[in-house]
Amino acid sequence: MSYDYIIIGSGFGGSVSALRLSEKGYKVLVIEKGKWFSKDDFPKSNWRLRKWLWLPRLGFHGIMKISFLRHASILSGTGVGGGSLVYANTLPLPKKQFFKTGSWRSLADWKKELESFYKEGWRMLGAELNPKLETGDLALRELGEKLGRSEYFEPTTVAVNFGEPDKFVADPYFNGEGPEVSGCTFCGGCMTGCRHGAKNTLDRNYLWLAQKRGAEILAEYKVVDVVPDGKENGSEGYLITCRKSTGMVRRKKEFRTKGVIFAGGVLGTVSLMHALKKRSLPAISNKLGYDIRTNNESLIGVVSLDREKDFSKGVAIGSILHTDDNSHLEPVRYAEGSGFWRLAMLPFTMGKNIFVRLGKMVGVWFRHPWNTLKILFVGNWAKRTQILLFMQTLDSTLRLSVGRFGLKTSIDKGKNPTPFIPEAKEVADKFAKITNGRPHVLALEPLFGIPSTAHILGGAVMGESPAEGVIDKNNMVFGYSNMMVCDGSMISANPGVNPALSIVAITERAMNLIKEKS
C-alpha cells in the first residue's frame, strides 16, 4: 500500500504532522509501537505494572517506558498519543535563552517565528490555567514567601478540561467535531493515564481530527527499516518495513511512501536513524546523536511525617516557583494508591563518591531511627509524598550512540549531568521543613550518581549544514528528499521547562511550510 507520508511515532510531533498533512490533502499513515488506550484501559494505580510500564518482552504494554543509560535514567511515553498519555499536562513557554542558544540560534528569530504557533498549540491542546491549588501547591507558595520570591509563584497552564467532574458534554474545543469531554476530578492520576476523560491527550485532538480527515493509525508496530525506493536521495520515495511490537508472532508489514517523518521521540528516532545510517541511509549527518540534552533536572520525593497531609489531590503539576533566573521548582503528584516509586527511593544525600553518600545515609538512619522507620513503612506513599521537579536552563550535552548492547551515552560538551545540584538540595530541604518531611531520591542517584529525566532532547538537531546538524531550519533531513524529523530530538537548545508545547509549535511551523497537495 502507498502513502504520501508515513509518520513514525504518534507523540506531539507526529500528531501535529498527521493532522496538518491530512488537512492539506495528503494520504497519511501513522505507525506507533504502543497500544491504543481508552480511559478505561489505564491502570488504577502504578502498581498495575502490566498496564503502566512498557516492557514488551515481559508482556507489559503500558504507557511508561524507563530506559537506563550510563549518564541518565530516562522516562518516556508509549501508546497512541505518545508522551501525552503519561506527561503531567503542563504547557509552559520556555525562557528567552532557549531561542538564542544552541545549534539553531542563528537560523531564525525563533521567538518571533514561533509566537503564533505556540498560541495555536495552546488552542489545540485546550490549555487552561489550573484553578485549584492543593496541599503541595500551597506549601510551594509558602516556600516562595520564605525565599522572598512570592511574585515568582504561579499556577500552571495545563491541557485539562475543568468543567463539571465526571459529566460528559459535547466537544467544547473544535465546534463539536472532537470527542466528548468531562471535567477534572483533581484525583492526581494524570501520569498513570486519565480515567475520567478530562486530560486533553493527543488522541482527543490532533489525532482525532487527523483520522476524520483520512489519516490512518497503525498501532502495535515498530518501524525497523527505511530504504530509498529508486534514487538514493529518496526523491522517488521510500520503502518502510515495520514489525509487530506486541504478542509472540512478530508479523511484518511493508509500505511505500513519498515522504517520511521521524517522530518517535529521542530514543526511538535517534536509535532508528543510527541503524539506518549503517544500512540504507548513509548520507545522514555525522552529527546524529550529538547535542543530547536534559533539562538539568532533579526529581526529589519529600515524604511527610504528618498523617493529615494529602499530597495526592490536584492535577499532576498544579503550580510552579521560579527559584532564580535559571531554575524553577514544580510539585508533582500521583493519585492515592500509586506508590510504586517507593521501592526505588533512598535518602537524598550528596557527596563526591558513593562511600561518602552511603556514610551520610547511615548517619541519617542512626540520628533519626524512628522517623526513618515511619517513612520506610509509610501507609500510603503517594498521599504522603510530594515529588519535587527541579529544572534549570543551564546547558551541557551528551552524545547518544549505539554500542554492542544497545544505546549508550558519552559526554559531548560541558559538565556531566548530575543529580547532585546544590540548589535543588537547598530548596528541597526548605520544602521538607514546611511539610515536616524528609527528602528522598531514586536509588541510582546516591548509589551511582546517575540522574533521572523525563525530558530527554536533541540528537537530530537543526544546523546551517550537515556539519552542524541533522536537519535544516525547516526540519528537513540533510542529504534526503522529503524526509523530516519532528519530535524532541529536533530540539536544539535547553528550554528549561517541559518541552511538549515547544515540540508542537516547531512542528506546526514545519507543517505550515509544506504546500497543499496539488
C-alpha positions as CSV (number, residue, x, y, z in Angstrom):
1,M,0.0,0.0,0.0
2,S,1.3,3.5,-0.8
3,Y,1.0,6.8,1.1
4,D,2.1,10.4,0.6
5,Y,3.6,10.5,4.1
6,I,4.4,7.8,6.7
7,I,4.9,9.2,10.2
8,I,6.9,7.1,12.7
9,G,5.5,7.8,16.1
10,S,2.3,9.4,17.4
11,G,3.6,11.8,20.1
12,F,3.5,15.6,19.9
13,G,5.4,16.0,16.7
14,G,3.8,13.0,15.0
15,S,0.2,14.0,15.9
16,V,0.6,17.6,14.7
17,S,2.2,16.3,11.4
18,A,-0.7,13.8,10.9
19,L,-3.4,16.5,11.2
20,R,-1.8,19.2,9.2
21,L,-0.7,17.0,6.3
22,S,-4.2,15.4,6.2
23,E,-5.8,18.9,6.1
24,K,-3.6,19.6,3.0
25,G,-4.9,16.6,1.2
26,Y,-2.1,14.1,1.7
27,K,-2.7,10.4,2.4
28,V,-1.1,9.8,5.8
29,L,-0.2,6.7,7.8
30,V,1.0,7.0,11.4
31,I,2.9,3.9,12.8
32,E,3.0,3.6,16.6
33,K,4.7,0.8,18.5
34,G,2.4,1.2,21.6
35,K,-1.2,0.3,22.0
36,W,-4.5,2.2,21.7
37,F,-5.9,3.2,25.1
38,S,-9.4,4.3,26.1
39,K,-10.0,5.9,29.5
40,D,-11.0,2.5,31.0
41,D,-7.8,0.9,29.8
42,F,-5.5,2.9,32.0
43,P,-4.3,1.4,35.3
44,K,-6.0,2.4,38.6
45,S,-2.5,2.8,40.1
46,N,1.1,2.4,39.1
47,W,1.2,-0.9,41.0
48,R,-0.6,-2.4,38.0
49,L,2.7,-2.8,36.1
50,R,1.4,-4.6,33.0
51,K,-0.8,-1.6,32.2
52,W,1.6,1.1,33.3
53,L,5.1,0.0,32.1
54,W,6.3,-0.7,28.6
55,L,8.3,-4.0,28.8
56,P,7.0,-5.9,25.8
57,R,9.3,-8.9,26.4
58,L,7.6,-9.4,29.7
59,G,4.2,-8.8,28.2
60,F,3.9,-5.3,29.8
61,H,2.3,-3.0,27.3
62,G,1.7,0.2,29.3
63,I,2.2,3.9,28.7
64,M,5.5,4.4,30.6
65,K,9.0,3.4,29.4
66,I,12.0,3.6,31.6
67,S,15.5,3.4,30.0
68,F,18.7,3.1,32.0
69,L,21.8,4.6,30.4
70,R,25.2,5.5,31.7
71,H,24.6,9.2,32.2
72,A,20.8,9.3,32.8
73,S,17.7,7.3,33.5
74,I,15.1,8.3,31.0
75,L,11.3,8.3,31.4
76,S,9.2,8.4,28.2
77,G,5.8,7.5,26.9
78,T,4.3,4.9,24.6
79,G,0.9,4.3,23.1
80,V,-1.2,6.1,20.6
81,G,-0.7,9.7,21.7
82,G,2.8,9.1,22.8
83,G,4.1,11.2,25.8
84,S,0.7,13.0,26.1
85,L,-0.7,9.8,27.8
86,V,1.8,10.0,30.6
87,Y,3.1,13.5,30.9
88,A,2.0,16.0,33.6
89,N,-0.1,18.2,31.2
90,T,2.0,21.3,31.6
91,L,2.4,23.7,28.6
92,P,4.8,26.4,29.6
93,L,6.6,28.8,27.3
94,P,10.4,28.4,27.5
95,K,12.5,31.2,28.8
96,K,14.1,33.6,26.3
97,Q,17.5,32.0,26.4
98,F,16.0,29.0,24.6
99,F,15.5,31.0,21.4
100,K,19.0,32.4,21.3
101,T,21.3,29.5,22.2
102,G,22.1,26.1,20.7
103,S,22.8,25.0,17.2
104,W,19.7,26.7,15.8
105,R,20.4,30.2,17.3
106,S,21.5,31.9,14.0
107,L,18.9,30.2,11.7
108,A,16.0,32.5,12.5
109,D,14.4,34.9,15.0
110,W,12.8,31.9,16.7
111,K,10.9,33.8,19.4
112,K,9.1,35.9,16.7
113,E,8.9,33.0,14.3
114,L,7.2,30.6,16.7
115,E,5.0,33.0,18.6
116,S,1.8,32.3,16.7
117,F,2.5,28.6,16.7
118,Y,2.8,28.5,20.5
119,K,-0.7,30.1,20.6
120,E,-2.1,27.6,18.2
121,G,-0.6,24.7,20.3
122,W,-2.4,26.1,23.4
123,R,-5.7,26.3,21.4
124,M,-5.4,22.8,20.0
125,L,-4.5,21.2,23.4
126,G,-7.2,23.0,25.3
127,A,-4.8,24.8,27.6
128,E,-6.3,26.3,30.8
129,L,-4.9,27.9,33.9
130,N,-5.1,25.4,36.9
131,P,-7.9,26.9,39.1
132,K,-7.3,24.9,42.2
133,L,-4.2,24.9,44.5
134,E,-3.8,21.9,46.7
135,T,-1.6,20.9,49.6
136,G,1.7,20.7,47.7
137,D,1.0,23.9,45.8
138,L,0.2,25.8,49.0
139,A,3.5,24.6,50.5
140,L,5.3,25.7,47.4
141,R,3.7,29.1,47.7
142,E,4.9,29.3,51.3
143,L,8.4,28.4,50.2
144,G,8.3,31.2,47.7
145,E,7.4,33.6,50.5
146,K,10.3,32.3,52.6
147,L,12.7,32.8,49.7
148,G,11.4,36.3,49.1
149,R,10.1,35.3,45.6
150,S,6.3,35.4,46.1
151,E,5.8,37.1,42.8
152,Y,7.5,34.2,41.0
153,F,4.9,31.7,42.1
154,E,2.1,30.9,39.7
155,P,-0.5,28.2,38.8
156,T,0.4,26.1,35.7
157,T,-1.2,26.2,32.3
158,V,-2.3,22.7,31.6
159,A,-4.0,20.6,28.9
160,V,-7.0,19.7,31.1
161,N,-10.7,20.4,31.0
162,F,-12.0,22.0,34.2
163,G,-15.8,21.5,33.5
164,E,-18.1,19.6,35.8
165,P,-16.4,16.5,37.1
166,D,-17.4,13.1,35.6
167,K,-20.1,14.7,33.5
168,F,-19.5,14.2,29.7
169,V,-20.5,17.1,27.4
170,A,-20.1,17.8,23.7
171,D,-16.7,18.8,22.5
172,P,-16.0,22.5,23.5
173,Y,-12.8,22.9,21.6
174,F,-13.5,22.2,17.9
175,N,-17.1,23.2,17.3
176,G,-18.3,19.8,18.3
177,E,-16.1,17.9,15.9
178,G,-13.9,16.4,18.7
179,P,-14.9,13.8,21.3
180,E,-17.0,14.3,24.4
181,V,-15.1,15.6,27.4
182,S,-15.6,15.5,31.2
183,G,-14.3,17.8,33.9
184,C,-11.2,17.2,36.0
185,T,-11.8,15.4,39.4
186,F,-8.3,16.6,40.7
187,C,-7.5,12.9,41.6
188,G,-3.8,13.3,40.8
189,G,-3.9,10.4,38.3
190,C,-2.7,12.3,35.2
191,M,0.6,10.4,34.9
192,T,-0.9,6.9,35.0
193,G,-3.5,7.8,32.4
194,C,-6.6,9.9,32.9
195,R,-9.6,7.6,33.7
196,H,-12.1,10.5,33.6
197,G,-11.9,11.9,30.1
198,A,-10.6,15.3,31.3
199,K,-7.0,15.2,30.1
200,N,-6.6,16.6,26.6
201,T,-4.3,13.9,25.2
202,L,-3.3,13.9,21.5
203,D,-5.7,11.1,20.6
204,R,-8.5,13.5,21.6
205,N,-7.5,16.5,19.5
206,Y,-4.7,16.3,16.8
207,L,-5.0,12.6,16.1
208,W,-8.8,12.5,16.4
209,L,-9.2,15.3,13.8
210,A,-6.5,13.7,11.6
211,Q,-8.4,10.5,11.4
212,K,-11.6,12.4,10.5
213,R,-9.6,13.8,7.5
214,G,-8.5,10.4,6.4
215,A,-5.3,9.7,8.3
216,E,-4.7,6.1,9.3
217,I,-3.1,4.9,12.5
218,L,-1.3,1.5,12.8
219,A,-0.7,0.7,16.4
220,E,1.5,-2.1,17.9
221,Y,4.0,-1.9,15.1
222,K,7.6,-0.7,15.2
223,V,9.4,0.6,12.1
224,V,12.7,-1.3,11.5
225,D,13.8,-0.1,8.1
226,V,13.5,2.9,5.7
227,V,15.0,2.3,2.3
228,P,15.0,4.8,-0.7
229,D,12.7,3.4,-3.4
230,G,14.7,4.3,-6.5
231,K,17.1,7.2,-6.3
232,E,19.5,7.1,-3.3
233,N,18.4,10.5,-2.0
234,G,14.8,9.3,-1.7
235,S,13.4,11.7,-4.3
236,E,11.3,8.9,-5.7
237,G,10.0,7.8,-2.3
238,Y,10.8,5.2,0.3
239,L,10.1,1.6,1.3
240,I,9.1,1.3,5.0
241,T,9.3,-2.0,6.9
242,C,7.7,-2.5,10.3
243,R,7.2,-5.4,12.7
244,K,4.6,-6.3,15.3
245,S,5.8,-4.9,18.7
246,T,3.4,-6.9,20.9
247,G,2.5,-10.6,21.0
248,M,4.6,-13.6,20.3
249,V,4.4,-13.5,16.5
250,R,6.4,-10.6,15.0
251,R,4.5,-10.1,11.8
252,K,6.0,-7.8,9.2
253,K,4.3,-5.2,7.1
254,E,5.7,-3.1,4.2
255,F,4.6,0.2,2.7
256,R,5.6,2.7,0.1
257,T,5.6,6.4,0.8
258,K,6.7,9.6,-0.9
259,G,7.8,11.2,2.3
260,V,8.7,10.0,5.8
261,I,8.7,11.9,9.2
262,F,10.6,10.6,12.1
263,A,8.6,11.4,15.3
264,G,9.4,8.5,17.7
265,G,11.0,10.6,20.4
266,V,14.7,10.9,21.1
267,L,15.3,7.3,21.9
268,G,13.2,6.0,19.1
269,T,14.3,8.4,16.4
270,V,18.0,8.6,17.2
271,S,18.4,4.8,17.6
272,L,16.5,4.1,14.4
273,M,18.4,6.6,12.4
274,H,21.7,5.2,13.7
275,A,20.7,1.8,12.4
276,L,19.6,3.2,9.1
277,K,22.8,5.3,8.7
278,K,24.8,2.0,8.7
279,R,22.5,0.3,6.2
280,S,20.2,2.2,3.9
281,L,20.6,6.0,4.7
282,P,24.4,6.5,4.8
283,A,24.1,10.3,4.0
284,I,22.5,11.1,7.3
285,S,24.8,13.7,9.0
286,N,27.6,12.6,11.3
287,K,26.1,15.0,13.9
288,L,23.4,12.3,14.5
289,G,23.3,11.6,18.3
290,Y,25.1,14.8,19.3
291,D,23.6,17.7,21.4
292,I,21.6,15.4,23.6
293,R,20.2,17.4,26.5
294,T,18.2,17.0,29.7
295,N,16.7,20.0,31.5
296,N,19.4,19.7,34.2
297,E,16.7,18.3,36.5
298,S,16.4,16.6,39.8
299,L,13.4,14.5,41.0
300,I,13.1,14.6,44.8
301,G,10.3,12.9,46.8
302,V,9.6,14.6,50.1
303,V,7.9,12.1,52.4
304,S,5.9,13.8,55.1
305,L,5.6,12.5,58.7
306,D,2.3,14.4,59.1
307,R,-0.5,11.9,58.6
308,E,-3.1,14.7,58.0
309,K,-1.4,15.9,54.8
310,D,-2.6,14.7,51.4
311,F,-0.3,15.5,48.5
312,S,-2.2,13.2,46.0
313,K,-5.0,15.6,45.2
314,G,-4.8,18.0,42.2
315,V,-3.6,18.0,38.7
316,A,-0.2,16.3,38.2
317,I,1.6,19.6,38.3
318,G,-0.5,22.5,39.6
319,S,2.0,25.3,40.2
320,I,5.5,26.5,39.6
321,L,8.0,28.6,41.5
322,H,10.9,30.3,39.7
323,T,13.6,30.0,42.4
324,D,16.2,32.0,40.5
325,D,16.8,33.3,36.9
326,N,17.9,29.8,35.7
327,S,15.9,27.4,37.9
328,H,12.3,26.6,38.8
329,L,10.5,24.1,41.1
330,E,7.3,22.2,40.4
331,P,5.3,19.9,42.8
332,V,4.4,16.6,41.0
333,R,1.8,14.2,42.3
334,Y,0.5,10.7,41.8
335,A,-3.0,9.6,42.7
336,E,-3.7,7.9,46.1
337,G,-2.5,4.3,46.0
338,S,0.1,4.9,43.3
339,G,3.1,4.1,45.5
340,F,5.3,2.0,43.2
341,W,8.2,4.5,43.3
342,R,8.7,3.9,47.0
343,L,10.6,0.7,46.1
344,A,13.3,2.7,44.3
345,M,13.9,5.6,46.8
346,L,16.8,6.3,49.2
347,P,17.5,9.3,51.4
348,F,18.8,12.4,49.4
349,T,22.5,12.7,50.2
350,M,25.3,14.4,48.4
351,G,29.0,13.7,48.3
352,K,32.0,13.3,46.0
353,N,31.7,9.5,45.9
354,I,29.4,6.6,46.8
355,F,31.2,5.9,50.1
356,V,30.6,9.5,51.4
357,R,27.0,9.3,50.3
358,L,26.4,5.9,51.9
359,G,28.1,7.2,55.1
360,K,25.7,10.1,55.2
361,M,22.7,7.7,54.7
362,V,23.8,5.6,57.6
363,G,24.2,8.8,59.6
364,V,20.6,9.7,58.8
365,W,19.3,6.3,59.9
366,F,21.3,6.5,63.2
367,R,20.3,10.0,64.1
368,H,16.6,9.5,63.2
369,P,15.9,5.8,63.5
370,W,12.2,6.2,64.4
371,N,11.4,8.7,61.7
372,T,13.3,6.6,59.2
373,L,11.2,3.6,60.0
374,K,8.0,5.6,59.8
375,I,9.0,6.8,56.3
376,L,10.1,3.4,55.2
377,F,6.7,1.9,56.1
378,V,4.5,4.9,55.4
379,G,1.0,3.6,54.7
380,N,0.1,5.5,51.6
381,W,3.2,6.7,49.8
382,A,1.5,8.8,47.1
383,K,-0.7,10.5,49.6
384,R,2.1,11.4,52.0
385,T,4.8,12.2,49.3
386,Q,5.3,15.4,47.3
387,I,7.6,14.8,44.4
388,L,9.6,18.0,43.5
389,L,10.8,18.5,40.0
390,F,13.7,21.0,39.9
391,M,14.8,22.2,36.4
392,Q,17.5,24.5,35.1
393,T,18.2,26.2,31.8
394,L,22.0,25.8,32.2
395,D,23.5,23.8,29.4
396,S,25.5,20.7,28.9
397,T,25.2,18.0,26.2
398,L,25.6,14.3,25.8
399,R,26.2,12.1,22.7
400,L,23.9,9.1,22.1
401,S,25.3,6.3,20.1
402,V,24.7,2.5,19.6
403,G,27.1,0.0,21.2
404,R,27.2,-3.7,21.3
405,F,24.4,-3.9,23.9
406,G,22.2,-1.1,22.6
407,L,22.1,2.7,23.2
408,K,24.9,4.3,25.1
409,T,25.8,7.8,26.2
410,S,29.0,9.7,26.4
411,I,29.9,13.3,27.2
412,D,29.7,15.8,24.3
413,K,30.1,19.3,25.7
414,G,30.0,20.8,29.2
415,K,29.8,19.0,32.5
416,N,28.4,15.6,33.2
417,P,24.7,15.6,34.0
418,T,24.5,15.2,37.8
419,P,21.8,14.5,40.4
420,F,23.9,16.5,42.9
421,I,22.6,20.0,42.3
422,P,23.2,22.2,45.4
423,E,20.3,24.5,44.6
424,A,17.9,21.5,44.3
425,K,19.1,20.2,47.7
426,E,18.7,23.6,49.3
427,V,15.1,24.1,48.2
428,A,14.1,20.5,48.9
429,D,15.3,20.8,52.5
430,K,13.4,24.0,52.9
431,F,10.2,22.5,51.4
432,A,10.7,19.5,53.8
433,K,10.7,21.8,56.8
434,I,7.5,23.3,55.7
435,T,5.8,19.9,55.2
436,N,7.5,18.1,58.1
437,G,9.1,15.7,55.6
438,R,12.3,14.0,54.6
439,P,13.8,14.3,51.0
440,H,14.3,11.0,49.1
441,V,15.6,10.4,45.5
442,L,15.7,7.4,43.1
443,A,18.4,5.0,44.3
444,L,20.5,5.3,41.2
445,E,21.3,8.8,42.2
446,P,23.1,8.4,45.5
447,L,24.4,4.9,44.6
448,F,25.8,5.6,41.1
449,G,25.4,9.3,40.5
450,I,23.0,8.8,37.6
451,P,20.3,11.5,37.3
452,S,16.8,10.9,36.1
453,T,15.0,12.9,33.4
454,A,11.6,12.9,31.8
455,H,12.8,15.5,29.2
456,I,15.4,14.0,27.0
457,L,16.0,16.2,24.0
458,G,18.2,16.6,20.9
459,G,20.3,14.1,18.8
460,A,18.9,15.2,15.5
461,V,19.2,19.0,15.9
462,M,19.0,21.9,13.5
463,G,22.1,23.3,11.8
464,E,23.1,25.5,8.9
465,S,24.7,22.5,7.2
466,P,25.3,18.7,7.8
467,A,28.5,19.7,9.6
468,E,26.4,21.4,12.3
469,G,23.1,19.5,12.5
470,V,21.0,16.6,11.1
471,I,18.1,18.8,9.9
472,D,17.8,22.3,8.5
473,K,15.7,25.1,9.9
474,N,12.6,23.7,8.3
475,N,13.0,20.2,9.8
476,M,14.2,18.6,6.6
477,V,16.9,15.9,6.9
478,F,20.2,16.9,5.2
479,G,21.0,14.6,2.3
480,Y,17.5,13.2,1.6
481,S,14.4,14.4,-0.1
482,N,11.0,14.8,1.7
483,M,12.4,13.4,4.9
484,M,11.8,15.2,8.2
485,V,12.3,15.0,12.0
486,C,9.5,16.3,14.2
487,D,9.9,15.3,17.8
488,G,12.1,16.0,20.9
489,S,15.2,15.1,19.0
490,M,14.9,18.2,16.9
491,I,15.1,20.5,20.0
492,S,18.3,22.4,19.5
493,A,18.7,24.2,22.9
494,N,17.7,23.7,26.5
495,P,14.1,25.0,27.1
496,G,14.5,24.5,30.9
497,V,10.7,23.6,31.0
498,N,8.5,20.8,29.8
499,P,9.2,20.7,26.1
500,A,5.8,19.4,24.8
501,L,4.5,22.8,23.7
502,S,7.8,23.7,22.0
503,I,7.6,20.4,20.0
504,V,4.1,21.2,19.0
505,A,5.0,24.8,18.0
506,I,8.1,23.9,16.0
507,T,6.2,21.1,14.2
508,E,3.3,23.4,13.4
509,R,5.7,25.8,11.8
510,A,7.3,23.0,9.7
511,M,4.0,21.7,8.5
512,N,2.9,25.2,7.7
513,L,5.7,25.4,5.2
514,I,4.6,22.3,3.3
515,K,2.4,23.2,0.3
516,E,-1.0,21.7,-0.2
517,K,-1.3,18.6,-2.3
518,S,-1.9,19.6,-5.9
